[in-house]
Amino acid sequence: MINSWFAMTMLAMESNEVVGLRMAKFCSGGGAAWEEANLMVSEKVSASFEASAAMISGASPLAIINRYRTLVGANIERLKGSGA
């Protein structure tokens, strides 16, 4: 139970960081902002299908949260590396 709470809290904090990094990129405008918006939408659709399939397959909520944290972490690294 504590692991789930911790994972959910960390996901919320990490997701907030991605929101901030993306907003900075969007504010800069141009083609990079447009590409980021398209990537964001496609990633969200893909992640929701992946989570749905995992739930149907019987994955635990903690496993699904941890997978989202992996995806969010990859976004943080990508956005920080791009000079957002």
LUMMARLO-184665 format. One line per 4 residues: number of its first residue (from 1); their letters; for each residue x, y, z of N, C-alpha, C, CB. Coordinates in nm, 2 decimals, decimal comma. Atoms other than C-alpha are relative to their C-alpha. Glycine has a CB too. Layout:
NUM = a = X Y Z X Y Z X Y Z X Y Z  ...
***
This chain:
1 = mins = 0,08 -0,12 0,00 0,00 0,00 0,00 0,09 0,13 0,00 -0,09 0,00 0,12  -0,09 -0,11 -0,01 0,28 0,24 0,09 0,07 0,02 -0,13 0,10 -0,01 0,12  -0,07 -0,01 0,13 0,46 0,15 -0,23 -0,09 0,07 -0,11 0,04 -0,14 -0,05  0,09 -0,06 0,09 0,15 0,24 -0,43 -0,01 0,15 0,02 -0,14 -0,07 0,01
5 = wfam = 0,02 -0,14 -0,03 0,11 0,57 -0,25 0,13 0,08 -0,04 -0,02 0,02 0,15  -0,13 -0,07 0,03 0,48 0,66 -0,30 0,01 0,01 -0,16 0,12 -0,08 0,05  -0,01 0,00 0,14 0,46 0,56 -0,67 -0,10 0,11 -0,06 -0,03 -0,14 -0,06  0,10 -0,10 0,05 0,14 0,77 -0,73 0,05 0,15 0,03 -0,13 -0,02 0,07
9 = tmla = -0,05 -0,13 -0,03 0,30 1,07 -0,55 0,11 0,04 -0,09 0,04 0,01 0,15  -0,12 -0,03 0,09 0,62 1,05 -0,75 -0,05 0,02 -0,15 0,10 -0,12 0,00  0,05 -0,02 0,14 0,42 1,01 -1,08 -0,06 0,14 -0,01 -0,11 -0,11 -0,03  0,06 -0,14 0,00 0,23 1,33 -0,99 0,11 0,11 -0,01 -0,09 0,02 0,12
13 = mesn = -0,11 -0,10 0,00 0,55 1,52 -0,92 0,08 0,00 -0,13 0,09 -0,02 0,11  -0,08 0,01 0,13 0,73 1,39 -1,23 -0,08 0,05 -0,12 0,04 -0,15 -0,02  0,09 -0,05 0,10 0,43 1,46 -1,45 -0,01 0,15 0,00 -0,14 -0,06 0,01  0,00 -0,14 -0,01 0,42 1,81 -1,32 0,13 0,06 -0,07 -0,01 0,05 0,14
17 = evvg = -0,12 -0,04 0,06 0,78 1,85 -1,43 -0,01 0,00 -0,15 0,12 -0,08 0,05  0,02 0,01 0,14 0,69 1,73 -1,78 -0,09 0,12 -0,05 -0,05 -0,13 -0,04  0,09 -0,10 0,04 0,41 1,98 -1,80 0,08 0,14 -0,01 -0,12 0,02 0,10  -0,08 -0,13 0,00 0,65 2,27 -1,71 0,09 0,00 -0,11 0,07 0,01 0,13
21 = lrma = -0,10 0,00 0,11 0,91 2,16 -1,96 -0,07 0,02 -0,14 0,08 -0,13 0,00  0,07 -0,02 0,12 0,65 2,13 -2,23 -0,06 0,14 -0,02 -0,12 -0,10 -0,01  0,05 -0,13 0,01 0,49 2,46 -2,15 0,12 0,10 -0,05 -0,05 0,05 0,13  -0,11 -0,08 0,04 0,84 2,62 -2,19 0,02 -0,02 -0,15 0,13 -0,04 0,08
25 = kfcs = -0,03 0,03 0,14 0,88 2,45 -2,53 -0,12 0,07 -0,08 0,00 -0,15 -0,02  0,11 -0,06 0,08 0,53 2,56 -2,64 0,01 0,15 0,00 -0,14 -0,04 0,07  -0,01 -0,14 0,00 0,60 2,92 -2,54 0,10 0,05 -0,09 0,03 0,05 0,14  -0,11 -0,04 0,10 0,91 2,93 -2,76 -0,06 0,00 -0,14 0,12 -0,10 0,01
29 = ggga = 0,06 0,00 0,13 0,68 2,85 -3,05 0,08 -0,07 -0,11 -0,03 0,14 -0,05  -0,07 0,06 0,12 0,79 2,74 -3,40 -0,03 -0,14 -0,02 0,14 0,02 0,02  0,02 0,14 0,04 0,81 2,40 -3,55 0,03 -0,10 0,11 0,09 -0,03 -0,11  -0,03 0,09 -0,11 0,96 2,24 -3,24 -0,12 -0,01 0,10 0,12 0,05 0,08
33 = awee = 0,12 0,00 -0,08 0,65 2,34 -3,04 -0,11 -0,08 -0,06 -0,05 0,14 0,03  0,10 0,07 0,07 0,42 2,20 -3,30 0,03 -0,15 0,00 -0,01 0,05 -0,15  -0,04 0,14 -0,01 0,62 1,87 -3,31 -0,02 -0,06 0,14 0,15 -0,01 -0,04  0,02 0,04 -0,14 0,61 1,85 -2,93 -0,15 -0,03 0,03 0,06 0,10 0,10
37 = anlm = 0,14 0,01 -0,02 0,23 1,90 -2,93 -0,05 -0,13 -0,07 -0,08 0,12 -0,06  0,04 0,12 0,07 0,19 1,62 -3,19 0,05 -0,12 0,07 0,05 0,00 -0,14  -0,06 0,11 -0,07 0,42 1,39 -3,00 -0,07 -0,02 0,13 0,15 0,03 0,03  0,07 0,01 -0,13 0,24 1,46 -2,67 -0,13 -0,07 -0,02 -0,03 0,14 0,06
41 = vsek = 0,13 0,06 0,03 -0,10 1,36 -2,82 0,02 -0,15 -0,03 -0,07 0,07 -0,11  -0,02 0,14 0,04 0,04 1,04 -2,98 0,05 -0,08 0,12 0,10 0,00 -0,12  -0,05 0,08 -0,12 0,22 0,94 -2,66 -0,11 -0,03 0,10 0,11 0,08 0,07  0,11 0,02 -0,09 -0,09 0,99 -2,45 -0,10 -0,11 -0,05 -0,08 0,13 0,02
45 = vsas = 0,08 0,10 0,06 -0,30 0,78 -2,69 0,06 -0,14 0,02 -0,03 0,03 -0,15  -0,07 0,12 -0,01 -0,04 0,51 -2,70 0,01 -0,05 0,15 0,14 0,01 -0,05  -0,01 0,04 -0,14 0,01 0,51 -2,32 -0,14 -0,05 0,05 0,05 0,11 0,08  0,13 0,04 -0,05 -0,37 0,48 -2,26 -0,03 -0,14 -0,05 -0,11 0,10 -0,04
49 = feas = 0,02 0,13 0,06 -0,39 0,18 -2,50 0,08 -0,10 0,08 0,02 0,00 -0,15  -0,09 0,09 -0,07 -0,09 0,02 -2,33 -0,06 -0,03 0,14 0,14 0,06 0,01  0,05 0,02 -0,14 -0,24 0,07 -1,98 -0,13 -0,08 0,00 -0,03 0,14 0,07  0,12 0,08 0,01 -0,58 -0,06 -2,09 0,03 -0,15 -0,03 -0,09 0,05 -0,12
53 = aami = -0,04 0,13 0,02 -0,42 -0,37 -2,23 0,06 -0,07 0,12 0,10 -0,01 -0,12  -0,06 0,05 -0,12 -0,22 -0,42 -1,91 -0,10 -0,03 0,10 0,11 0,10 0,05  0,11 0,03 -0,10 -0,53 -0,39 -1,70 -0,08 -0,12 -0,04 -0,09 0,12 0,01  0,07 0,11 0,05 -0,71 -0,64 -1,92 0,07 -0,13 0,03 -0,04 0,01 -0,14
57 = sgas = -0,08 0,12 -0,02 -0,42 -0,88 -1,88 0,02 -0,03 0,14 0,14 0,03 -0,07  -0,01 0,03 -0,14 -0,43 -0,85 -1,51 0,11 0,06 0,07 0,00 -0,15 0,02  -0,11 -0,07 -0,07 -0,14 -0,62 -1,43 -0,05 0,07 0,12 0,07 0,10 -0,10  0,04 -0,07 -0,12 -0,14 -0,47 -1,09 0,00 0,15 -0,02 0,10 -0,03 0,11
61 = plai = 0,00 -0,14 0,01 -0,21 -0,10 -1,05 0,14 0,06 0,02 -0,09 0,07 0,10  -0,13 -0,05 -0,02 0,14 -0,05 -0,92 0,09 -0,02 -0,12 0,07 -0,07 0,12  -0,08 0,03 0,12 0,29 -0,21 -1,23 -0,04 0,10 -0,11 -0,03 -0,14 -0,06  0,05 -0,10 0,10 0,08 0,03 -1,45 0,06 0,14 0,03 -0,15 0,00 -0,01
65 = inry = -0,06 -0,13 -0,04 0,19 0,33 -1,25 0,15 0,01 -0,02 -0,03 0,02 0,16  -0,14 0,00 0,03 0,55 0,23 -1,27 0,03 0,01 -0,15 0,06 -0,13 0,06  -0,02 -0,01 0,15 0,52 0,19 -1,65 -0,02 0,15 -0,04 -0,09 -0,09 -0,07  0,02 -0,15 0,03 0,38 0,55 -1,67 0,12 0,08 0,05 -0,13 0,05 0,07
69 = rtlv = -0,12 -0,08 -0,05 0,67 0,67 -1,45 0,12 -0,02 -0,09 0,03 -0,05 0,14  -0,11 0,02 0,10 0,91 0,51 -1,70 -0,02 0,09 -0,12 0,01 -0,14 -0,04  0,03 -0,08 0,11 0,74 0,69 -1,98 0,02 0,15 0,03 -0,14 -0,02 -0,05  -0,01 -0,14 -0,05 0,73 1,02 -1,79 0,15 0,04 0,01 -0,08 0,03 0,13
73 = gani = -0,15 -0,02 -0,02 1,10 0,99 -1,70 0,07 0,01 -0,13 0,06 -0,12 0,08  -0,06 -0,01 0,13 1,19 0,94 -2,06 -0,03 0,13 -0,06 -0,05 -0,11 -0,10  0,04 -0,14 0,05 1,00 1,26 -2,15 0,09 0,11 0,07 -0,15 0,03 0,02  -0,08 -0,10 -0,07 1,19 1,45 -1,88 0,14 0,00 -0,06 0,00 -0,03 0,15
77 = erlk = -0,13 0,01 0,05 1,52 1,33 -2,01 0,01 0,06 -0,14 0,05 -0,14 -0,01  0,00 -0,05 0,14 1,43 1,41 -2,37 -0,02 0,15 0,00 -0,12 -0,06 -0,08  0,02 -0,15 0,00 1,29 1,76 -2,29 0,11 0,08 0,06 -0,13 0,02 0,07  -0,11 -0,07 -0,06 1,58 1,86 -2,07 0,12 0,00 -0,09 0,04 -0,07 0,13
81 = gsga = -0,12 0,01 0,09 1,83 1,74 -2,33 -0,02 0,09 -0,12 0,01 -0,14 -0,04  0,02 -0,08 0,12 1,66 1,94 -2,60 0,01 0,15 0,02 -0,14 -0,03 -0,06  -0,01 -0,14 -0,03 1,72 2,27 -2,43 -0,13 0,07 0,02 0,08 0,07 -0,10  0,13 -0,05 -0,02 1,35 2,32 -2,35 0,01 0,10 0,11 -0,11 -0,10 0,03
***
